[in-house]
Amino acid sequence: MSPVRRGASRPIHNRLAVLRAERRMSRTELARAVEVNPQTVGALERGDHYPSLDLAMRICEVFDLPVEAVFSREPFTPLSREVYRPVRSEQ
């Protein structure tokens, strides 16, 4: 088995701000729960910093979600499109 080669850097997108808002959780509360600085949470949300695997797993545990629901290599579709898709009338 050959090793995975590092290519061009690809961003890691996340839904941290949305998940915090849904749960009425502040950056400070999330930071305490995962044992990081609140500024780290802000940097993650802005995409200025990417989490280690350990930190990503701790964040997912807080939200009780699988990693692919919180982090992705592709931009997330806005939840409004996923949840509130327009209903097409049958003609």
C-alpha positions in Angstrom: 0.0 0.0 0.0 1.5 3.3 -1.0 1.3 6.3 1.4 -1.1 9.1 0.8 0.7 12.0 -0.9 0.2 15.5 0.1 -1.0 17.6 -2.7 -2.3 21.1 -2.9 -3.9 22.2 0.3 -7.6 21.8 0.4 -9.7 23.7 2.9 -11.7 22.1 5.7 -15.1 23.6 6.0 -17.2 23.3 9.2 -20.6 24.0 10.7 -19.4 25.1 14.1 -21.1 28.5 14.2 -24.4 26.9 13.0 -24.2 24.1 15.5 -23.4 26.5 18.4 -26.3 28.8 17.4 -28.7 25.9 17.3 -27.7 24.9 20.8 -27.5 28.5 22.1 -23.8 27.7 23.0 -21.2 30.5 23.2 -17.7 30.1 21.8 -16.5 30.1 25.4 -18.8 27.3 26.3 -17.6 25.2 23.4 -14.0 26.0 24.2 -14.4 24.9 27.8 -16.1 21.7 26.6 -13.2 20.7 24.3 -10.5 22.3 26.5 -9.2 25.0 24.1 -9.1 28.7 24.1 -12.2 30.6 22.9 -10.0 32.3 20.3 -9.3 28.8 18.9 -13.0 28.2 18.3 -13.2 31.6 16.5 -10.3 30.7 14.3 -11.8 27.3 13.5 -15.1 28.9 12.6 -13.4 31.4 10.3 -11.3 28.7 8.7 -8.1 30.4 9.9 -7.1 27.2 11.7 -7.9 23.5 11.1 -8.5 21.2 14.0 -6.2 18.3 14.9 -8.0 14.9 14.6 -8.2 14.8 18.3 -9.8 18.2 18.6 -12.2 17.4 15.7 -13.3 14.2 17.5 -13.8 16.1 20.8 -16.0 18.7 19.0 -18.1 16.0 17.4 -18.6 14.4 20.8 -20.0 17.7 22.2 -22.5 17.9 19.4 -23.1 14.2 19.3 -22.6 14.1 15.6 -20.4 12.2 13.2 -17.4 14.0 11.9 -18.8 14.3 8.3 -21.8 16.3 9.7 -19.4 18.9 11.3 -16.4 18.9 8.9 -16.0 18.6 5.2 -13.6 19.1 2.3 -16.5 20.5 0.3 -18.5 23.6 1.3 -21.7 22.7 3.1 -25.0 23.5 1.5 -26.9 26.0 3.7 -29.2 24.2 6.1 -32.1 26.3 4.8 -31.7 24.5 1.4 -31.5 21.1 3.1 -34.4 21.5 5.5 -36.7 23.9 3.7 -36.5 22.8 0.1 -39.2 24.5 -2.1 -42.2 22.3 -2.7 -42.9 22.0 -6.4 -46.5 22.0 -7.4 -47.6 19.2 -9.6 -49.0 20.3 -12.9 
